[in-house]
Amino acid sequence: MRHALGVLGVLAAGVLLAVSAAMNWRFGFSLSRTEFDGQIYGAASAAADCTKALVPFFFFAAWAVPTFEQQKKIARICKKMASGSRLKGQRRHVPLLSQEARQ
């Protein structure tokens, strides 16, 4: 039963991916002026949709390779990057000092 549900889930995900890629291809095709440009835009849109679906598997494969120490280092770097972006967003609303205040 568990295996059957897994197979059904993969099939459902495949159908959703195919429908989404087809819809994105049609949308990309509609943005063009010529038929050749439409083929390019449509293919790029469909490829981007398929890539989005596969990215979690790529991340898992990349995460499984490093040692535990390397994983901790990657996690620390990601945390520092995230905290830095929050600080940058908080500083955006701080008014800049006037020319007189700098001297």
N, C-alpha and C positions, 0 to 999 in steps of 0.2 A: 504493500500500500504506500509506504513512504517513497519507494523508488518511482512508483507511478505518478505520485504528486510532483516529484522533482522533474520528471520528464514532461508532465503537463505544464509546469511552470516555465521550463526552458522553451517549450513550443509557444506558449503564450507570449513570452518575452520576444521570441523571434518574429512572431506575427506583428507585434507592436512596433518592433524595430523596422520591419519592412514597410509598414504603413507610414510610419513617421519619415523614413527616408524618401518614400515616394512623394509624400506631401511637401517635404523640403525641396525635392528636386523640381516639382511643379512650381513652387514659389520662386526658386532661383531662376528657373527658365523664364518666368514671367517678368523678371527684372531686366531682361536683355533687350537690345535693339535689333540684333541679327540672330539668326538661328544658331550660328556657330557659338556666339557669346552665350546664348541660352543653354547650349549643351555644356559649356564650361561652368557657368554659374550653377546649373542644376547638379552636375557631377560634384562640384565642390561642396554644395549644401548637403547632398546625400552622404558624401564621405565624412563631413564634419559630424553629422548625426551618428554615423556608425562609430566614429572615433570616440564620441562622448560615451557611447555604451560600453566600449572596451577599456576605457581609461582605468576603472577600478581594478581590472585584472592586471593591467600593466603595473599599477602601483603595488599590488600585492606581490607580483613577481619581483619587482625591484626591492621591496621591503624584505622579502624572504632571503635574499642573497647575503646581505651584510651580517656581521657578527652582532652579538648583543651590545657590545661596547659601541660599535658604529651606529646601531639603532638609537642608543641613548644620545649620542652626539648629534644625530640628525634631528631627534626630537627637541633637544636643547636649542639648536639653530632655528628650527621652525617656531619655537616659543618666543625666542628673542625677536625674530622677524615680525611675529604677530604683535608683540608688545610694542615694538617700534612703530608699527603702522597705527596702532591706537594712539600713541603719543603724538604722532604727526597729525592725526585727525583732531586731537584735542587742541593742539597749538594753532590750528588754522584760524580760530576765532579770536586769538589774542591780538590786540591792536599793536601795530608797529610803533616803535618809538619815534618821536618827532626828531628833527635835526637838532633842536636845542637840547633835548634830553640826552642825546648821545654824547654831547661834549661835556 
